[in-house]
Amino acid sequence: MFEPLYTADEMRAAEAGHDVAELMERAGREVAEYVLEEYGDESVTIVCGPGNNGGDGRVAARVLREADLDVRVVESKPEGEDKNLGSPGVIVDALFGTGFTGEPRPDAARLIEQINAADVDVVSVDVPSGVDASTGEVAGVAVEAVATIAFHGDKVGLVVTPGAFHAGEVEIVDIGLEEQETEHARPTRELLELVPHRSHRDTKYTAGSVLVVGGAPGYTGAACLSARAAFRADAGYVAVAAPRASLPVLETQLLEAVKRPLDDVWGAVERARALALGPGLGRSEETKTLVHRLLEETDRPAVVDADALWELEPFTRDAPTVLTPHSGELGRLLDVDAAWIDAHRLEAAHRAVERFGCVVLLKGEGTIVAAPGEQVLVCEGFPSLATAGTGDVLTGIVGSFLAKGMDARLAAAAAAVAHAEAAAEAPQEAGLVASDVVEMLPYVLAA
């Protein structure tokens, strides 16, 4: 249900008490076997740093030479001299390991640039050099690998962007270490088994009753997508509270959902077991005040997205709450640029949790779900989800799962998993739209 993701410190703890030379031998052999299997008799250049990662590379070089491959070993030391990578068919990057942080020094940076400019496949050892294994941050230049051979388990930096963008395909290999408790984990599809399904005892209300608050004129599609997603995520009852001017459109577009004027939202709250605030709500002082009141004056679990995040201030409430910003929205909430969020996703999620004291789901490739005092969950994404409206779909799924009584952190993570799985299962390999994801949800949740 959860696969561990290791930081550098956690890997050091896992390796403690083991013979370093023996671990290096196992690791190097695994790298060599991967190269032999994937690249056959291609010539190989292995770039080795001075630490254990370089030691893994030297073991791999020995094993490959024993297999009669043409192998060139390039040492990063001494610095200040030109390095000749030769004309290999593949490069093995064994420059930095999991302990690397910060920005490569100038000589190492030039060597990384040489590797990237070689125009051949690069296989990284444990983590692409230049990527922080504990955070996924890339402070300077980093190796662009087509594959990374990760020892013992996945590293945080291989699944959190931007580091994940450098890792290529990640191959996890066993080197004889025991699994450790970790501060980060990746949910698997098995997490969806925790989503309650309707029973014979359920009514449409007890099966999950969701109130979507949004749908201003010109943005009714967002509320429609959230409402449909909540239904397809197995909610039994969905209502939409929207401005009166939008109700004729919603009546046409939403068959099953109940439509209520926004000025009657408090009456609609009474039947809801969860609130989905923000899809197409619009940005005004009135909507900002309404969101704040709904958060502070109701005891319903809530997911807060899109326009409901606009100028959102910390609030006081006991009910489960999930914020679902993308990097631009979170940047505005934390008063930093979106580019900073993209470069420091884990730190940004932790800052948001500290500021708002609730679950934060930071959308993007490698969706991060963070909560006060809890293990951070990093969920796999899917490229097709980079299209308008999929965030509204995610909001509806979270709302449905909250209405079913799920723990807020698990509801958010399960929604992210279902969201990605639905996109992956959709028949559209290109041209996927948000409503396609909605229609695949019942198949994903029934599997």
N, C-alpha and C positions, 0 to 999 in steps of 0.2 A: 504493500500500500504506500510505503514511503521508502525511497532509496536515499541512503546517506550521501551528503555532499561534504567533502572535506576541505578544511582550511589548512594552511601550512602548519599551524600549531597542532592541529588534530592529527596530521600525518606524522609529525615528529613523535607524538604520543603513541601512535600505532606502531612506529618503528622502534620505540624504546625497548632495550633488552635484546634486540635481535642483532645478529652478526652483520655488520655493514657490508663486508665483502661478499657474504652469501646473498644478501638482498640485491647487491649490485650485479652479481652473476645472473641471478634469475631475471632481473629487469632487462639487462643487456641482451640476454638470449631471447626474451620475448620480442624485443625490438627487431632483432635480426630475423627471427622467424616471420614477423610481419612483412619485412622488406623482401624476404625470399618469396613469400607467398604472393605478394602483390606486384612485385617488380622483377621477378625471375632473375635473369643474369645481367640486369642493367648495372653499369658502373655506379658506385656510391661514393659520395663525399659526406663525411661525418664531421660536423663542427662541434668541438668539445670545449666546454668551459673548465675552470679549475676545480669545481666542486663535485659532489656526488653525481650530478646530472651528467657531467663530462665523463665520469667514471663509467656510468651506464653506457655511454656512447663508445668508449674504448673497448668494453666487453663486446658490444655489438660488432665493432670493427673486427675483432679477433675471430668471432664466430663466422662472420661473412667471408673473411679470408680463408677460413678452413673449408668453406663451401666453394672456394675457387672464384670468388667474385673479385673484381677490381675495386679496391677500396682505398680512398685517400682520407687521411685524418688531418684535419686542420685545427690546430690549437689556438685558442683565443689569446693565450699568453705566449711570448711577451707582447705587450701592447706597443703601439707606435710603429708597427711595420705592416706593409701590405700583405694581405692574405690571398693566396691563390686557391680558389675553389675547384680549379680544373674544369672539365666539361662532363659532369656526371649526368646519369639518367635520372637520379633522385638524390636529394640532399636530406640528411638526418640532422635535425636541430637538437643538439645536446648542450646548448650554451648555458642557459639558466634553468634552475629547477623551481620547485614550489616555494622556496624561501625568498625568491626575488621580490623586491618591492621598489617602487619609485620609478625613476627614469634611467635607462641604460647610460653608462658613461660614454663619452664620444667615440672611443675606439670600438666598443661593443655595438653602439648604434650604427656605425659604419659597416660593421660585419653583418648585422641584421639586414641592413639595406642591400648589401651584396647578395645575401641569401634570397631576398625577395626579388631582386633583379635578375636572378639566374634563369628565370623562365623554365623551371622544371618543378616537378612535384616536391613538396617539402613535408617530411614526416617529423613531427615534434615529439620529444621525449618528455612525457608527463604533463607538460604545459608549454605552449608556444612561448619562446623567449621574448620577454618584454611585457607579458601579461602577469598581473598580480593574481596568483592562484587563490587567494583568500577573498578577493572582492570582484574580480573581473575588470578592474580598472587598468587602463593603458595610458601611462603618463607620457610616454614618448613613442618611439617607433617599436613595432612588435612584428614577429615573424608571422607571415600569412601561410598557415599550414593547410594542406588538404586532408591531413589526418593527424590525430594526436593519440599516442599510446599512453593511457593513464594507468598507473600502477595502483592496485588495491581497490580504488574507487574513484568516482568522478570527483573533480575539484570544483569548488564554488565558481572559480574563475573561468571554468570551461562551459558553464551554463548561464552565467550572468553576463550580459553585454556591457561593454563592447568586447570583453575577452572572448565570449562565445563566437563572435564573428571571425576570430583568428584561428579557432581550433579545428575547423573542418569536421570530418567524421571522427567521433571519439570512440576508441576501442579500449575497453577496460580489461585489464589482465590481472590475474591472481599472482602475487609473489609471496604468498604464505603468511599474510598478516591477518589478525583477527579484527572483526568489525568493531568499530567504536561508536559511542554516542556522539552525535554531531549537532552543531547549532543550526545547521541548514539541511534541508531534505528536498527531494523531488517527489511530488505525488505521482502515483501511477494510475492507470485506469481503474484499478481495484478500489480506489477511493469512492467511485460512484456507487459501490455496493452499500455505502452508508446513507445514501439518499433514500428517505422513506417513500414507499409506494403506497398507493391508496389501498385500504383494506375494506372488507365488507362492512365494517362498522362506520366508515367515514361518510360524512355528508360533503357537499361541495365546499362548505366552509372549513370543515376540519381537515380536508385534504390539502388545504393551503389556499388562503384568501389573500390576494395581493391588491394593493391600491397603487396605481401608477399616477404620479402627479407631474403633469407636463403638457405637451401638445399645444403650444401657442400657435396662432396662425402663421403659416409658412414652415412650421416645424412639427406638424402633426405626424409625419412619418416616423419620427423618433419614438413618440409615445406608442404608436401602433406596433412598431417592432418590439418594444419592451413588453407590451401586453401579450402579443402573440408568443413571444419567447417564454413568458411566464406560464401560459397555458401549455405550450409544448414541453415545458420542463415539469409538467404534471401538476400544476396548481389547479384546484377545482373551481376557483372563482377569481375573476379579475375585473376590477373596475378602473376606469380612467377618469380622473378629475382634471378638467381642462377649461380654458376660457370659453365662455358661451359662444363666441364667434367660431370656435373650432368644432363645436359639437356636430353640425351637419356633416362635416368631413369624416369625423370619427364614426358617426352613425353609418356612413356608407362603407367605410373601410374595415370596421371591426364588427363582426357579426355576433360573436359570443360575449364580448365584454360589455359590462354595464357602463354607461356614460353619465357623468355627473358634472355640473358646472363647478368651476373652481371656487366660487363663493359658497359652495355647499360642501367643501372638502372636509369640514369637521364632522358632518354627518356621515360621510363616506368612510372616515377613519374607524367608526364604530364597528363596521363589519370586517375590517381588515386585520389580518394576522401579521402582515408585514407591509412596509411602505417602500416604494421605489421612487425616489425623488429626483427630478431633474431632466428627464429626456424631453428636449424641446420646450422646456418651461419658459425660456426667455429670461433676459437679464434686466431687471429693474429693481428699484428700492422696494417695491411691493413684493416681488417674488423672493427677494433676499430676506425680507422680514418674515414671509410665510415659511420659508425653509427653516429659519432659526426657531420659529414658534413650534413647527411640527416636530423638530428634534427635541426641544426642551419641554414641550407640554404634552407629549404622548409617550406611552410606554410600549409602543410597537417596535419590533426590530426594523431597522431601516438600512437601505442601500442608497448612497448619495453619489450622484454622477452628474456629469455634464453641467448644465446651467445651475444646478443646485450647489455646485462647488464654487461658483463665481463669488469672490470676496467672502468666502465662508470663514467665519471666525470660530475659535474654540467654543464648545458648547458643553452644557452640563446635562447628562442623561445617564440612566442606568441600563437602558435597553441595549441589546446588541446592535452595533452600528458598523457598517462597512463603507469606506470611501473608495471610489474606483477611478482615480485620476489617470490621465495619460501624462507624459512628461511636461507638456505645455501647461496643463492645469495645475500640476503639482508645483511647477516652477512659480506660478503666480501665488499659490498658497504659501510657499516658503520664501518668496521674494528673491528668487534667483532665476537665471536664464534656463530655458529648457535644455540648452546644450550642456549646462552643468549637471542637470538631472541625468541626462543620457550618459554622461561620463562617470557618474558616481551613483549608480542606481541603488545599491544597497544602503549607502549612507543616507541618500535622499528618503528612502522608505522609512528608515529608523527615525530620521528627523520628523517626518510626518506623524509617525506613531507617538513620538514624544509630545508633539504639539497638540494633537487632537485626542490622544488617549483611547483610540479605538483601532479596529482592524483597518489596514490600508492595503488595497490591491493596486499595485502600480502596473498599469497595462504596458504592453510592449513585448518584443521577443524576449522570452524568459520572464514571464509575468511573475512579479514578486508579491507574496502575501505575507505581511508582517503584522504582529499583534503584540501588545504589551506583555513582556515576560514569556513569550512563546517561541518555539522553534520556527525559524523563517522557512517558508515554503517557496520554492522556485518551480514554476509550472512551464512545461514546454508549450511553445506556440505553434502556429502554422502559417506559412507565408500568405495563403489566400485570405487571411483575416484582415490584411491591410486594405480594407475597403470601407466606404462610408456605411455607417449604421451598425457595424458589428459590436461597437461598444454599447449601443442601446440594447442589443440582443443579450449581451453579457449581463447588463443590469437586470433584465427580466428574469434571467436564470437565477442570479443571486437572490432576487426578491422571492422567487418561488421556493428556493431551498430554505431561506430564512422563515418563510411562512409555514414550512413543514416542521419547524422547530430545531433545525440543525444549529450547532455551535457556529458562531459567526465566522471564525477563521476557517473551519472546515467547509462551511457553505461557500465561502469565497473561493477556496482552492478547488472544491469539487466543481463549482461553476466554471472556473478557468479550464479545468480538464475537459468537462463536457463540451465547452465552447470549441476548444481545439480539436477534439475528437470528431465533433459534428462537421467541422470544416474539412478534416481529413477524409471523412467517409463520404462527403458529397461527390456526386458524379462529375461535377464541373471541375476540371483540372485548371481551366482558365476562365475568367469572367464570372467567378463566384460573386454573388451579391448576398447581402445580409439575410434576406428572407430565405435563401437556400440553406443557410446555417440553421435557421429556425425549424425548417421542415425535417432536418436530419436529427433533431434532438430526441424524438421518441425512440428512434432506432438505437441511438447511442445509450440511452438510459435503460433500454430493455435488454441490452446485450449482456 
